[in-house]
Amino acid sequence: MNTRNLLVSIILIAFQCRNNALLLGVQQKAVFNKNLTSRSFAVGDTLISRTRPTLPPGRCHVSLTVNPSPAILGSLVTFYSMLNCSVIPPIEYQCCYYFWQDNFSENTSMTVGLMTSFLSKIYEPRSIMRNKYIMEVMVCWKKILVKSQRKDLKNSVCNYSVALNTTVFELTVTLNGFLKFKQDRDYRGSPSVLMVGKESVAMFVPTDQRLEMLTYKWRVNASIYMESRNSSIHFIPANVGMISVEVHVFDNVSHNIGHFKHSIQCKDPILDAFIKGDKQLLVESNGTFIVTYVGSAPFSFCWRVEPSDYSEDWTCMYNLSNTVGNVMGSAVFSVQANRQSGQQKIIANLTNDVSKKVLTFQFRVFPTGEFFI
């Protein structure tokens, strides 16, 4: 009898636990459904901060960043958000709707995405300047609409808010960018040096994407001045030395939004160069030669002999006459004649930062023991 009573008691306890679990599930579902319909947030509403997320804290988090930072008045500013959730929406809801609002606008913007979304907008220079610039984003699950409802954006309401974030960002009128120089020449050499007497281009390269028309006021070495809508200026360096190029950039309401200045070195090309030395050598004997050059230093000099006994036999000297300005200099080098007798030739490359010259010098090689004058 005791065993029977014990078995009946166990069955009754199990049945009661099952009923309690079912009741708890119904209560939880009721609370969940109540939350889903407890607040409605539509495009055009304001004060996102008053609509707090419905999910318990920690279930979902949305990040919010801005690029560029600081943001530029008159340029394209993009806000990025990324959602991270430990729960998924019920089958009758879809993810996700992103509602955006800043403290400039009266209305709210909406974008649609899964776990990421972004909003791009332009803050005009005429915008009211504030002490603090704020952007808020709220992520929502939304009830799946029937076909007739999808045509009306006003039906794009936030039925169930899951995450909210706010960022404070900076707006400035300062334009970011840099000056870049270009010069078409046969020998590239150093890109940070310009050749005297050759047409050059100075270009302003913005690192901010501005869609408005800008005005540029250029000045080259305090002697050339130009105002235009062009973000570049053409000029010809006249003298050896440093040249200064600067530009002031103005927006469409005549605000000076940037001042950029850069100094760049200008050099002469190789004005003259030649080789002198022994014109007659014995086989495998050494000859002495001199290369003479005129132009802007420093110079590099590489040479070889043809026909050659070796596949890779270039010999080089660097930083010849390493000084500022133009020079007339020379360098001594030695060449060993090849095993073959007959006509041989020195081929040399002389370079500076802006130019290159190919030099040649011929000499005759005689067999060992042969008399020559």
C-alpha positions in Angstrom: 0.0 0.0 0.0 2.8 2.4 0.9 4.4 1.8 -2.5 1.1 2.4 -4.3 0.5 5.7 -2.4 4.1 6.8 -3.2 3.6 6.1 -6.9 0.3 8.1 -7.0 2.0 11.0 -5.2 4.8 11.1 -7.8 2.3 11.1 -10.7 0.4 14.0 -9.1 3.6 16.0 -8.5 4.6 15.5 -12.2 1.2 16.5 -13.4 1.3 19.7 -11.3 4.8 20.6 -12.6 3.6 20.2 -16.2 0.6 22.5 -15.5 2.9 25.1 -13.9 5.3 25.0 -16.8 2.4 25.5 -19.3 1.0 28.3 -17.3 4.5 30.0 -17.1 4.9 29.7 -20.8 1.5 31.2 -21.4 2.4 34.1 -19.1 5.7 34.7 -20.8 4.1 34.6 -24.2 1.5 37.1 -23.0 4.2 39.5 -21.7 6.2 39.1 -24.9 3.2 39.9 -27.0 2.3 42.8 -24.8 5.7 44.2 -25.3 5.5 43.9 -29.0 2.4 46.2 -29.1 3.3 48.4 -26.2 4.8 51.2 -28.2 4.8 52.5 -31.8 7.5 54.6 -33.4 7.0 55.9 -36.9 9.1 57.8 -39.5 8.6 61.5 -38.8 8.5 61.2 -35.0 11.0 63.0 -32.9 12.8 62.4 -29.6 14.0 58.8 -30.2 15.6 58.8 -26.7 12.1 58.7 -25.2 11.4 55.4 -26.9 13.5 53.0 -24.9 14.3 49.4 -26.1 11.7 46.9 -25.1 14.0 43.9 -24.7 15.7 43.4 -21.3 19.1 45.0 -21.1 22.0 43.1 -22.6 19.9 41.2 -25.2 20.9 43.5 -28.1 23.5 46.2 -28.6 23.9 48.5 -31.5 27.2 50.4 -32.2 27.3 53.8 -33.8 30.3 55.5 -35.5 30.7 58.5 -37.8 33.1 59.0 -40.7 34.9 61.3 -41.3 35.7 62.4 -37.8 35.5 65.3 -37.3 32.7 65.6 -39.8 32.9 68.5 -42.3 30.2 71.0 -43.0 29.2 70.8 -46.6 30.7 67.4 -47.1 29.2 63.9 -47.0 29.0 62.5 -43.5 28.2 58.8 -43.0 26.9 57.2 -39.8 27.5 53.4 -39.4 25.6 51.1 -37.1 26.1 47.4 -36.3 23.6 45.3 -34.4 24.6 42.4 -32.1 21.8 40.3 -30.5 21.5 37.1 -28.5 17.9 36.7 -29.5 16.0 36.4 -32.9 12.7 38.0 -33.8 9.5 35.9 -33.9 8.4 34.6 -37.3 5.8 37.4 -37.8 8.5 40.1 -37.4 11.4 41.1 -39.6 14.8 42.5 -38.8 15.7 45.2 -39.0 14.6 48.8 -39.3 17.0 51.6 -38.3 15.6 54.9 -37.2 18.0 57.9 -37.2 17.6 61.3 -35.7 20.1 64.2 -35.0 19.6 67.4 -33.1 19.5 69.3 -36.4 16.4 67.7 -37.9 12.8 67.7 -36.8 12.0 64.4 -38.5 13.5 61.0 -38.4 15.2 59.0 -41.2 14.8 55.3 -41.7 17.0 52.7 -43.3 16.6 48.9 -43.7 19.3 46.3 -43.1 20.1 43.1 -41.4 22.8 43.4 -38.8 24.4 46.6 -40.3 23.1 49.8 -41.8 24.3 53.3 -42.5 22.9 56.8 -43.1 24.7 59.4 -45.2 23.8 63.1 -45.2 25.3 66.5 -45.8 25.3 69.3 -43.2 25.3 72.6 -45.1 27.6 75.4 -44.0 24.4 77.4 -43.3 23.4 74.9 -40.6 22.8 76.4 -37.1 26.0 76.0 -35.1 25.6 74.1 -31.9 27.7 73.3 -28.9 27.0 69.6 -29.3 26.1 67.5 -32.3 24.2 64.3 -31.6 23.0 61.4 -33.7 20.8 58.7 -32.3 19.9 55.3 -33.9 17.2 52.9 -32.8 16.9 49.4 -34.2 13.5 47.8 -34.4 11.7 44.6 -35.4 8.7 45.3 -37.5 5.6 43.4 -38.2 5.5 41.9 -41.7 3.1 44.0 -43.8 0.6 42.7 -46.3 1.2 43.8 -49.9 -1.3 46.8 -49.7 0.5 48.2 -46.7 4.0 48.2 -48.2 3.3 51.2 -50.4 2.8 53.5 -47.5 6.0 54.4 -45.6 4.0 55.7 -42.7 3.3 52.1 -42.0 7.0 51.7 -41.3 6.6 51.9 -37.6 8.8 50.5 -34.9 6.6 47.8 -33.3 9.4 46.4 -31.1 12.5 48.4 -30.3 15.5 46.2 -29.5 18.5 48.6 -29.2 19.3 52.3 -29.0 22.6 54.2 -29.1 23.7 57.8 -29.2 26.9 59.4 -30.4 28.3 62.9 -30.0 30.2 64.1 -33.1 32.1 67.2 -34.2 31.3 69.4 -37.1 33.9 71.7 -38.5 34.3 74.0 -41.5 37.9 73.0 -41.9 38.7 71.2 -45.1 41.2 68.3 -45.0 43.6 67.5 -47.9 47.1 68.0 -49.3 49.0 69.5 -52.2 50.4 67.2 -54.9 52.8 68.0 -57.7 53.0 66.5 -61.2 55.5 67.0 -64.0 55.8 65.1 -67.2 59.4 64.3 -68.0 61.3 61.5 -69.7 63.2 60.6 -66.5 61.1 60.4 -63.4 64.0 60.5 -60.9 62.7 62.0 -57.6 59.0 62.8 -57.5 59.7 65.4 -54.8 61.8 67.6 -57.1 60.7 69.7 -60.1 62.8 70.4 -63.2 63.5 74.1 -64.0 61.9 75.2 -67.3 59.4 72.4 -67.4 55.6 72.9 -67.1 54.4 71.7 -63.7 51.0 71.2 -62.1 50.1 71.8 -58.4 46.9 70.0 -57.4 44.8 70.2 -54.3 43.7 66.7 -53.3 40.9 66.7 -50.7 40.5 63.9 -48.3 36.9 65.0 -47.5 34.2 64.4 -50.0 32.6 67.8 -50.6 29.8 68.1 -53.1 29.6 71.9 -53.2 31.5 74.2 -55.6 34.7 75.5 -54.1 36.8 78.5 -55.0 40.6 78.3 -55.0 43.0 81.2 -54.6 46.5 80.1 -55.7 49.9 81.7 -55.1 53.2 80.5 -56.4 56.4 81.9 -54.9 54.5 85.1 -54.1 54.7 86.1 -57.7 52.0 84.1 -59.5 48.4 84.6 -58.3 45.2 83.0 -59.7 41.6 82.6 -58.4 39.4 80.0 -60.1 37.2 77.0 -59.6 40.0 74.7 -60.6 41.7 72.6 -57.9 45.0 72.8 -59.8 47.4 75.4 -61.2 49.9 75.2 -64.0 53.3 77.0 -63.7 56.9 76.7 -64.9 59.7 76.8 -62.3 62.2 79.5 -63.4 65.1 79.1 -61.1 67.0 76.5 -59.1 66.1 76.4 -55.4 62.9 76.1 -53.3 59.6 77.2 -54.6 56.5 77.8 -52.4 53.0 77.0 -53.5 49.9 77.8 -51.4 46.2 77.8 -51.9 43.2 79.2 -49.9 40.0 77.2 -50.3 36.6 78.9 -50.0 33.1 77.4 -49.8 30.0 78.7 -51.6 29.3 81.2 -48.9 32.9 82.6 -49.0 34.1 81.0 -45.8 37.8 80.3 -45.9 37.7 76.6 -45.0 41.3 75.6 -45.7 44.8 77.0 -46.2 47.5 74.6 -47.6 51.1 75.4 -48.3 54.0 73.3 -49.6 57.6 74.0 -50.6 59.3 71.9 -53.2 62.8 71.9 -54.6 63.5 72.8 -58.3 66.6 71.6 -60.1 68.3 72.0 -63.4 68.6 68.9 -65.6 72.1 67.7 -66.7 73.2 70.5 -68.9 76.3 68.9 -70.2 78.3 65.7 -69.7 81.2 63.8 -71.5 83.8 61.2 -70.9 87.6 61.5 -71.6 90.4 58.9 -71.2 92.7 56.4 -72.7 91.9 55.6 -76.3 94.2 52.6 -76.6 94.6 49.7 -74.2 96.1 46.3 -74.1 93.9 43.2 -73.6 92.8 43.0 -69.9 94.7 46.1 -68.9 93.2 48.9 -66.9 92.4 52.3 -68.4 91.7 55.6 -66.6 88.8 57.7 -67.6 87.1 61.0 -66.4 83.4 61.9 -66.6 82.7 65.6 -66.5 79.2 66.9 -65.8 77.3 70.2 -65.4 73.9 70.6 -63.7 72.2 70.3 -60.4 73.8 67.9 -58.0 74.0 65.2 -56.7 74.8 62.9 -59.6 74.9 59.1 -60.0 77.1 57.4 -62.6 77.0 53.8 -63.8 79.1 52.3 -66.6 79.9 49.0 -68.4 82.1 47.9 -71.3 80.8 46.3 -74.5 81.4 43.7 -75.7 81.4 42.3 -72.1 83.1 39.3 -70.6 80.4 39.2 -67.9 76.6 39.2 -67.9 76.2 41.7 -65.0 79.0 44.1 -65.0 77.5 47.5 -64.2 79.7 49.6 -61.9 78.3 52.6 -60.1 79.2 55.7 -58.1 76.6 57.7 -56.2 76.2 61.1 -54.7 78.8 62.8 -56.8 79.3 66.5 -56.0 76.7 66.2 -53.3 76.0 69.9 -52.8 73.3 72.5 -53.1 72.8 74.2 -56.5 74.5 73.8 -59.8 78.0 72.5 -60.2 80.6 71.6 -62.8 82.3 68.5 -61.5 84.1 65.4 -62.5 84.9 61.9 -61.3 87.7 59.5 -62.2 86.9 55.8 -62.9 88.9 52.8 -64.1 87.9 50.3 -66.8 89.5 46.9 -67.5 89.7 46.0 -71.2 88.1 42.7 -72.2 90.0 39.6 -73.4 89.1 40.4 -77.0 91.2 42.8 -79.0 89.6 45.3 -81.3 87.1 48.2 -80.8 85.4 48.4 -77.4 83.0 50.9 -76.0 82.1 52.4 -72.6 78.3 52.8 -72.1 77.4 55.0 -69.1 74.3 56.4 -67.5 74.6 59.7 -65.7 71.5 60.8 -63.7 70.4 63.5 -61.3 67.0 63.9 -59.6 65.3 65.2 -62.8 67.2 64.0 -65.8 69.3 61.3 -67.4 72.1 61.2 -70.1 73.5 58.2 -71.8 77.2 58.6 -72.5 79.5 56.6 -74.7 83.3 56.5 -75.2 85.2 54.2 -77.7 88.7 52.9 -77.3 90.8 50.3 -79.1 92.2 47.1 -77.5 95.5 45.6 -78.7 96.8 42.1 -78.0 99.5 41.8 -75.3 103.0 42.6 -76.7 101.7 44.4 -79.7 103.2 47.8 -80.2 100.8 50.8 -80.4 101.2 54.5 -80.5 
